[in-house]
Amino acid sequence: MRIVLDTNIFSNLAFCNWLRAHANIEKVIPCIAYMELVYHHLKRGRTENYTDAFLKLHKINVVPFDTEIAKISACSAVGKWDFKEKARDYTIGATAIICEAKLATYNKKDFQWLPKDRVISPEELMELEK
């Protein structure tokens, strides 16, 4: 199984420990979520290297932002929520589409434009993979 991780899941220590223990799951974080995570770590006095070490410990790879993700993000936004305010969420969701993966997030409402079976909370994921 492959999962795309939204930034907000990293506040759950139990889930982070679960991620580390499940090496059989391919874990990725979109480049934009990586940027958010670095920002949150910097605000707490940590460094960029701290973020990289954290991701390495949990075997989480960063998916670069590319033109395909950009196109899916833009197309998904048309006729829906405000792109200006939700561009990061569209990019995170588009990464899940490109990676053919489930998206682990606590903000399921922000990803209602994705197929329902693609968006999962950390708790649901842990229950699914018992």
N, C-alpha and C positions, 0 to 999 in steps of 0.2 A: 504494500500500500504506500502511496505517496500522499503527503499532506503539505499544504501551504499554510504558513503560520502568520496570523495577523499580529501586530505589535502588542495588542492588549492582553494576549494570553500569557505573556511573560510575567505578569503580576501574580500569577498563581504558582507558588513555589512547589506545591504538590504535583502540578502538571509538568513543571520543568523537570522535576525528579523523574516523573514517569517517562518523559521524552528521552532522558538520558539512559534509562533502563531498557528502552525499546529500540535497539540498534537495527532491528529488522524493518522498521518503518523508514522510508526515505523522507527526510524532513527538509523543506526549503523555506526560505523567507524571500519575498520580493525585495528588490533593491530599494524601493521606496519605504518599505517597512524596516529595512536595515537602517536607512537614514533616520527614521523616527526612533529606533532603538538606540542608535549612537547619541542622538540628541538627548534622550531621557537619561542615558548614562552620564553624559557630560554635565547635565544639570545637577546630578548627584555627586559631582566631583570625580567621576571615573574618567578613564581615557578611551580613545578609540580602540586601543589595544585590548582593553578590558572586554569590549563588545566582541572583538574577534576571538578572544580566548574563550568567552562564554559560548559562542556559536560552535567553535571547534570542539569543546568539551561535550556538547550535545549533538555533535555530528549534523549540524544544520548548515546547508549550503545556501549561498545567496544567488538568486536568479537575476541576471542583469536586465535592465530595462531596454527593450529593443522596439523596432518599428511594428512588429506584429502585436506586441502587448499594447503599444500606443494606439493602433488601429482598433483593436477590440475594446479598449477603454473608451475611446471616443464614440464608437458605434453603439456601445451599450448605454451610454448616457443620453443619447438623443431621445427626447420625449419623456424622460424620466426626471430624476432629481437634478438639482442645480450642479452642473459639472464643476463650476468654480469652487464650491464648498466640498464636493465629494470626489474630486479627481483622484486623490490617493486611494480611496476605497475602490473606485473603478479600476485602478491599476492593480491593486491587490487581487481583486476578483478576476481580472483578465489573466493574471499570472496563474491562477487556479485552472482557468480554461486551457491555457497553453500547456500547462503541466499535466493536464488530465488528472487532476487531484481534487481531494476534498479540501475545503478551507476551514481551518480551526479559528474561531473568533468568538468574542463575547458580544459583538455587535451584529447579530444575525439580521436585524431589521435593515441595516445598511446594505445588505447583499440580497435583498428580496428579488432582485433582477436575475440572480443566478438560479439554476435549477435547485429545488428545495433539497434534494438528496446530496448536493454538493457542499452545503454549509452546515457545520457541526460545531457544537460547543466543546471545549476541552473535556468536560465531564462526560458528554455523550461519546466522545472518541475513546476515552479511557474505558468506558463501559463496553463499547463495541469490541475493543481489542483485549478483553480479559483472557 
